[in-house]
Every structure is written in C-alpha cells, then in structure tokens.
C-alpha cells in the first residue's frame, strides 16, 4: 500500500514536469517506462507503476494549460486553448483562464465517477453501433466544422483543412520519425510558434495581470463541465477527434458563445479524455492513449478492482493538481510579467526549435517549419484554427475508408 501512495505522489510530480516543460508529454514518459518495465517491476508492483502513470497523466491535464495560456506552447490536447487563452492574457486575466480550466478538470472528474454506472452501461453498445461508420462520422464532423464558417471563409476553411490533412498524410506513418515523436514538432509549429509569430507581428503588449481572488461563475462552470464530459465521451468513441473539435462541436450544438464556458469545457475535455482512455480499456478493450497502453501492458488482467483503484488515483491527482496549478500559475505569472511578452515569446520559439532539434533532428525541424507555415494560414485567412487538426483527422479518416 505504501508503494502505491508513494507512486501516486511521484506521478503527480511527473505530471507537473510534463505539463510545464514544452515537448515532454506523459505518453512519452509512459513509453519509456514500458521499455524499462522489467527493472521497475524488480522494485515496484505492477499496480504501483500503473498508479504512477495514471497520476502523471491526470496531473498533466491540469498543469499543461499554464504554458499554453502564458506562452503559447501547446501539446496536442491544449492546442485550441492557445487563442482564447491568449485573449485572457492580453486582457490581464491569464489567472482567470487557468482557474477556469481547473474548474473544468475537477468538474468532469466528479461527473465521470458519479456517472460511472451509466457509462459502463452505454459505452460498449454505443461503440459497437458506430465503429462500422467511423469514417463517415469523421467526414461529417469535418464538413460540419467547415460549414460553420461564414461566406467565402468556408472555402478558406476547406483549403486549410486539405493542406493540413495532406501534410499529415505525408508526415505520419513514414519511417523518418516515429509517430509518437512527430506530434511534438507538428503541434508546436502549427499551434505554438505560428501563434507567437503573429502576436509578435501585431506588436501585442501584455498588460499587468489581475491579482487577488478570482470568482468563477457557477453556471458557466457547471455547463462547461457537462459539455466537457459529453465531449470526452465523443472522444472516447471516435478515434482521431481531439479536444479542439469536440469542444467546438459541443459549443456550436448548444448555441453558447461564452468564452468562459469554452475554457471550462476545454479544461474538462483534456481530463475526461485521460480518464476515458482507462474506461475504454476496461469496457471495450481499446486503450485510447499512451498511458492506457502502458497500463494494459503492465496489468494483464485489467478488471473492476483495477478500474476502481485507478479512478481513485485520478480523483486524488485531480485534487492536488488543481490546487497546485492555480498556485504555480500565479507564481509564474509574476515572473513572466517581469520578463516581458516579446522577450518571452522569442525565448519560447528558440526553446521549441532547440527541443525539436534535440528530440527529432533536422527532419523534425523541417516538419516544424512546415507546420508553422500551415498554422499561420488560418488566422491570416480569418478561419478557425480547428481546421489544422486535419493533420491527424484526415489520415485517420482515410484509414477507416480503407484508403490509408
């Protein structure tokens, strides 16, 4: 029991590091741990190692919003929080944005645990009912996102979708770089560096950030958490759907235009997606994340007892991580304010390029620069950045159509 408690705390610490350092993702750490499974099992039980992985994955979903909001350095799951997060930052309300994502993460954890019996009943037949139509569902979602644009922007949105999708088809599945490493240069360029460059070109100046207590609106927190939970269910069923598409889809279908509600929902989607990857492993034997794949490799018999243990660890990690995210965000906000936005942006661009060179070599840097150019298309053409997610969506769609 003591080793499980120790690994839960260490997992939270690992998630904090993975969240704050661009380019370090829980899936990467989980993959490394699988390679060294034999050595780890000589010291810890398989359940203790699995607890570390899940605690790290849940903790990361809270902490990784700090760099995406303050410095525009997103992971795949936080890529679409960059633009609204920057809006809060430029209005001096970055801490409020962080608190909204924390509210969403905590809300969906509570909802997921409370509705676990309902999920257990609904998810398996829902998955069986739609798995034969995955390609058409993904195509319909892509078309819906394009049709949300106004007038000629529909054409521009389709153009961005096709360019990003063709780039994804050329980049993914090649022997040049493993797919798990390739996502870092692609998403750092498409949603991180491109955002920072445009901010620098516009001469954006970050005002002093609001200090003191922050009030989180109850209605928007509840509605955002519910939307985050429902969007997480969509991600649990449809492969290739990211937090961005799920969040925008849920907002559009509900008719809400509240940016606060959207930030709560995005914060919730990332957390519930990590939890649903476990539920998918337990209910339909389909791990939906690197962390769930690692757990599957560690726990050969993944049953109800293991599911309850890891859900308890998820709740524990969410509570600690939510508190620490608010505290660390406030502390880093003061530091970033002293550095200055221009210096910080240039420094982050340099850091991302350096990490890309170290982790993926010159091929990865080529992908990053290409992704940056594609990432700048959407804001320059006045369309939604969501279309850039076609870099993953189109290859997966073609796979289900038997063309990939």
C-alpha positions in Angstrom: 0.0 0.0 0.0 2.8 2.4 0.8 4.4 1.9 -2.6 1.1 2.8 -4.2 0.8 6.0 -2.2 4.4 6.9 -2.9 3.9 6.3 -6.7 0.8 8.4 -6.7 2.7 11.4 -5.3 5.6 10.8 -7.7 3.1 10.6 -10.5 1.7 14.0 -9.7 5.2 15.4 -9.7 5.9 13.8 -13.0 2.7 15.3 -14.4 3.8 18.8 -13.2 7.1 18.5 -15.0 5.5 17.1 -18.2 2.9 19.9 -18.1 5.4 22.8 -17.6 8.1 21.7 -20.0 7.2 22.0 -23.7 7.8 18.8 -25.6 7.6 16.5 -22.6 4.3 14.5 -22.7 3.0 11.8 -20.4 2.7 9.4 -23.4 6.5 9.8 -23.9 7.3 9.1 -20.3 4.8 6.2 -20.3 6.5 4.7 -23.3 9.9 4.9 -21.7 8.5 3.2 -18.6 7.2 0.3 -20.7 10.7 -0.2 -22.1 12.1 -0.4 -18.6 9.2 -2.5 -17.2 11.4 -5.4 -16.0 13.7 -3.1 -14.0 10.7 -1.2 -12.5 8.9 -4.4 -11.5 12.0 -5.5 -9.6 11.3 -2.6 -7.2 7.6 -1.9 -7.5 4.4 -3.9 -8.1 2.7 -3.6 -11.4 -0.2 -1.8 -9.7 2.1 0.8 -8.2 3.7 1.5 -11.6 0.2 1.8 -13.2 -0.7 4.2 -10.4 2.3 6.4 -11.3 1.3 6.5 -14.9 -2.3 7.5 -14.3 -1.5 10.0 -11.6 1.0 11.6 -14.1 -1.5 11.7 -16.9 -4.2 13.3 -14.9 -1.9 15.8 -13.3 -0.5 16.8 -16.7 -4.0 17.7 -18.0 -4.2 20.4 -15.4 -0.7 21.8 -15.5 -0.1 21.9 -19.2 -2.6 24.8 -19.6 -0.1 27.1 -17.9 2.4 27.2 -20.9 -0.4 27.1 -23.4 -2.0 30.2 -21.9 1.1 32.2 -20.9 3.5 31.4 -23.8 1.5 29.6 -26.5 3.4 26.3 -26.3 0.7 23.7 -26.7 0.6 19.9 -26.6 -1.9 18.2 -28.9 -4.6 18.3 -26.2 -4.3 22.0 -25.4 -3.7 23.3 -28.9 -7.1 25.0 -29.2 -6.8 26.8 -25.8 -4.0 28.9 -27.2 -6.1 31.5 -28.9 -8.8 32.1 -26.2 -6.1 31.7 -23.6 -4.1 34.5 -25.3 -7.2 36.6 -25.2 -7.4 36.3 -21.5 -3.7 37.0 -21.2 -3.9 40.2 -23.3 -6.7 41.4 -21.1 -4.7 40.8 -17.9 -6.8 37.8 -17.0 -4.5 34.8 -17.5 -5.0 33.6 -14.0 -8.7 33.5 -14.5 -8.2 31.4 -17.6 -6.2 28.9 -15.6 -8.8 28.8 -12.9 -11.5 28.1 -15.5 -9.6 25.1 -16.9 -9.0 23.8 -13.4 -12.8 24.1 -12.7 -13.5 22.1 -15.8 -11.0 19.4 -14.9 -12.4 19.0 -11.4 -15.9 19.1 -12.6 -15.6 16.3 -15.2 -13.7 14.0 -12.7 -16.6 14.3 -10.3 -19.2 13.7 -13.1 -17.3 10.8 -14.5 -17.1 9.0 -11.2 -20.7 9.8 -10.3 -21.9 8.5 -13.7 -19.6 5.5 -13.9 -22.5 3.0 -13.8 -24.3 4.9 -16.7 -21.0 5.0 -18.7 -20.4 1.3 -18.2 -23.9 0.5 -19.5 -23.8 2.9 -22.5 -20.3 2.9 -23.9 -19.9 -0.7 -25.1 -23.1 -0.8 -27.2 -22.5 2.8 -28.4 -19.0 1.8 -29.7 -20.3 -1.3 -31.3 -23.0 0.6 -33.0 -20.8 3.3 -34.6 -17.5 1.5 -35.2 -18.6 0.5 -38.8 -19.3 4.1 -39.6 -16.2 5.7 -38.2 -15.0 7.1 -41.5 -18.4 8.7 -42.4 -18.7 10.2 -38.9 -15.3 11.8 -39.1 -16.1 13.1 -42.6 -19.4 14.5 -41.4 -17.7 16.2 -38.4 -15.1 17.7 -40.7 -17.8 19.0 -43.1 -19.7 20.5 -40.2 -16.6 22.4 -39.0 -16.1 23.9 -42.4 -19.8 24.9 -42.8 -19.6 26.8 -39.5 -17.5 29.4 -41.4 -19.2 32.5 -42.9 -19.4 33.1 -46.7 -16.1 32.7 -48.6 -14.4 31.6 -45.3 -15.9 28.2 -46.0 -13.6 27.9 -49.0 -10.7 29.1 -46.9 -11.5 26.7 -44.1 -11.7 23.8 -46.6 -8.4 24.9 -48.1 -6.7 24.9 -44.6 -8.2 21.5 -43.8 -6.9 20.0 -47.0 -3.5 21.5 -46.7 -3.1 20.4 -43.1 -4.6 16.9 -43.9 -2.2 16.4 -46.9 0.7 17.4 -44.7 -0.4 14.9 -42.1 -0.7 12.1 -44.7 2.9 12.8 -45.9 4.3 13.1 -42.4 2.6 10.4 -40.4 3.4 6.7 -41.0 6.8 7.5 -42.6 10.0 5.7 -41.3 11.8 9.0 -40.9 10.5 9.8 -37.4 8.4 7.6 -35.1 4.8 8.9 -34.9 5.0 9.4 -31.1 7.9 11.9 -31.6 6.4 13.5 -34.7 3.5 15.1 -32.9 5.8 17.5 -31.0 7.2 19.4 -34.0 3.9 19.3 -35.8 1.8 20.8 -33.0 4.5 23.1 -31.6 4.8 24.6 -35.1 1.1 24.6 -36.1 -0.4 26.0 -32.9 2.5 27.3 -30.9 5.2 29.1 -33.0 2.6 30.3 -35.5 0.6 31.9 -32.7 3.7 33.6 -31.2 4.9 34.9 -34.6 1.5 36.5 -35.3 1.4 38.0 -31.8 4.9 39.5 -32.3 3.9 40.9 -35.7 0.9 42.6 -34.2 3.0 44.2 -31.5 0.9 42.7 -28.8 1.7 44.1 -25.3 0.7 42.0 -22.2 -0.8 44.3 -19.5 -0.3 43.7 -15.8 -2.2 40.6 -14.8 -5.1 40.9 -12.3 -4.2 39.9 -8.8 -6.3 38.8 -5.9 -9.2 36.4 -5.6 -10.9 35.3 -8.8 -14.6 34.5 -8.9 -15.5 31.5 -11.1 -19.2 31.8 -12.3 -21.2 28.8 -11.1 -23.5 28.4 -14.1 -20.7 28.5 -16.7 -18.6 26.1 -14.6 -21.4 23.6 -14.4 -22.4 23.9 -18.1 -18.8 23.9 -19.2 -18.1 20.7 -17.1 -21.1 19.0 -18.6 -20.1 19.9 -22.1 -16.5 18.8 -21.4 -17.9 15.5 -20.1 -20.1 14.9 -23.1 -17.3 15.9 -25.5 -15.0 13.5 -23.7 -17.5 10.7 -24.4 -17.3 11.6 -28.1 -13.5 11.4 -28.0 -13.8 8.1 -26.2 -15.8 6.6 -29.1 -14.4 8.4 -32.1 -10.6 8.0 -32.7 -8.8 11.0 -34.2 -11.1 13.5 -32.5 -9.2 16.0 -30.4 -10.2 18.3 -27.6 -10.5 21.1 -30.1 -13.1 19.6 -32.4 -15.0 18.1 -29.5 -15.1 21.4 -27.7 -16.1 23.5 -30.7 -18.8 20.9 -31.7 -20.3 20.9 -28.3 -20.3 24.7 -28.1 -21.9 25.0 -31.5 -24.6 22.4 -30.9 -25.5 24.1 -27.6 -25.6 27.6 -29.1 -23.4 29.0 -26.4 -20.8 31.8 -27.2 -19.4 32.1 -23.7 -15.6 32.1 -23.8 -15.5 31.3 -20.1 -17.7 28.3 -20.6 -15.5 27.2 -23.5 -12.4 27.4 -21.3 -14.1 25.3 -18.6 -15.1 22.8 -21.3 -11.6 22.5 -22.8 -10.1 22.0 -19.3 -12.7 19.3 -18.7 -12.2 17.6 -22.0 -8.5 17.0 -21.5 -9.0 15.5 -18.1 -12.0 13.3 -19.0 -10.2 12.1 -22.1 -7.4 10.7 -19.9 -10.0 9.1 -17.7 -12.0 7.8 -20.6 -8.9 6.1 -22.1 -9.0 3.9 -19.0 -12.7 3.4 -19.2 -12.3 2.4 -22.9 -9.6 -0.1 -21.9 -11.9 -1.6 -19.3 -15.2 -1.5 -21.2 -14.3 -2.1 -24.9 -10.6 -3.2 -24.6 -9.5 -0.3 -26.7 -6.8 1.9 -25.0 -7.1 5.5 -26.3 -3.8 6.9 -25.0 -0.2 6.1 -24.5 -0.8 6.0 -20.7 -3.7 3.4 -21.2 -1.5 1.3 -23.5 1.2 1.3 -20.8 -1.3 0.3 -18.2 -2.6 -2.5 -20.4 1.0 -3.8 -20.8 1.5 -3.7 -17.0 -1.8 -5.2 -15.8 -2.6 -8.2 -17.9 -5.9 -8.8 -16.1 -7.5 -5.3 -16.1 -10.7 -5.8 -14.1 -13.1 -4.0 -11.9 -10.8 -3.8 -8.9 -8.0 -2.2 -11.0 -10.5 0.2 -12.5 -11.7 1.4 -9.1 -8.1 1.8 -7.9 -7.1 4.0 -10.9 -10.3 6.0 -10.7 -9.5 6.7 -7.0 -6.0 7.8 -8.0 -7.4 10.0 -10.7 -9.6 11.8 -8.1 -6.6 12.1 -5.8 -4.4 13.5 -8.5 -7.0 15.9 -9.8 -7.5 17.5 -6.3 -3.8 18.0 -5.7 -3.0 19.1 -9.3 -5.9 21.6 -9.4 -4.6 23.3 -6.3 -1.0 23.4 -7.5 -1.9 24.6 -10.9 -3.6 27.7 -9.5 -0.6 28.4 -7.2 2.1 27.7 -9.8 0.1 29.8 -12.4 0.0 32.8 -10.1 3.7 32.5 -9.3 4.8 32.1 -12.9 2.5 34.9 -14.0 4.6 37.3 -11.9 7.8 36.0 -13.4 6.6 36.2 -17.0 5.4 39.8 -16.4 8.9 40.8 -15.4 10.5 39.2 -18.4 8.2 40.9 -20.9 6.0 39.3 -23.6 8.3 39.9 -26.5 11.3 38.5 -24.8 9.3 35.6 -23.5 7.8 34.8 -27.0 11.2 34.9 -28.7 12.7 32.7 -25.9 9.9 30.2 -26.2 10.3 30.0 -30.0 14.0 29.4 -29.6 13.4 26.8 -26.9 10.9 24.9 -29.1 13.3 24.9 -32.0 16.1 23.7 -29.8 14.0 20.9 -28.3 12.8 19.9 -31.8 16.4 19.7 -33.0 17.5 17.6 -30.0 14.5 15.3 -30.0 13.7 14.8 -33.7 16.8 16.1 -35.6 16.7 18.0 -38.9 13.8 16.1 -40.3 11.7 17.1 -37.2 12.8 20.8 -37.7 11.7 20.6 -41.3 8.3 19.3 -40.2 8.1 22.0 -37.5 8.8 24.9 -40.0 6.3 23.4 -42.5 3.6 23.1 -39.7 4.3 26.7 -38.6 3.6 27.9 -42.2 0.4 25.9 -42.3 -0.6 27.1 -38.8 -0.4 30.7 -39.9 -2.8 30.2 -42.8 -6.0 30.0 -40.6 -5.5 33.3 -38.8 -4.3 35.1 -41.9 -7.3 33.9 -43.9 -9.7 34.6 -41.0 -10.8 31.0 -40.4 -10.8 28.7 -37.3 -7.6 27.1 -36.2 -9.6 23.9 -35.7 -9.2 23.0 -39.3 -5.5 22.5 -38.7 -6.4 19.3 -36.7 -6.9 17.7 -40.1 -3.2 16.8 -39.8 -4.5 13.9 -37.7 -8.1 13.7 -38.7 -7.7 13.2 -42.5 -5.2 10.3 -42.3 -7.4 8.5 -39.7 -10.5 9.1 -41.8 -8.8 7.6 -44.9 -7.7 4.7 -42.9 -11.3 3.8 -41.9 -12.3 4.2 -45.6 -9.6 1.6 -46.4 -7.6 4.2 -48.4 -4.8 4.9 -45.9 
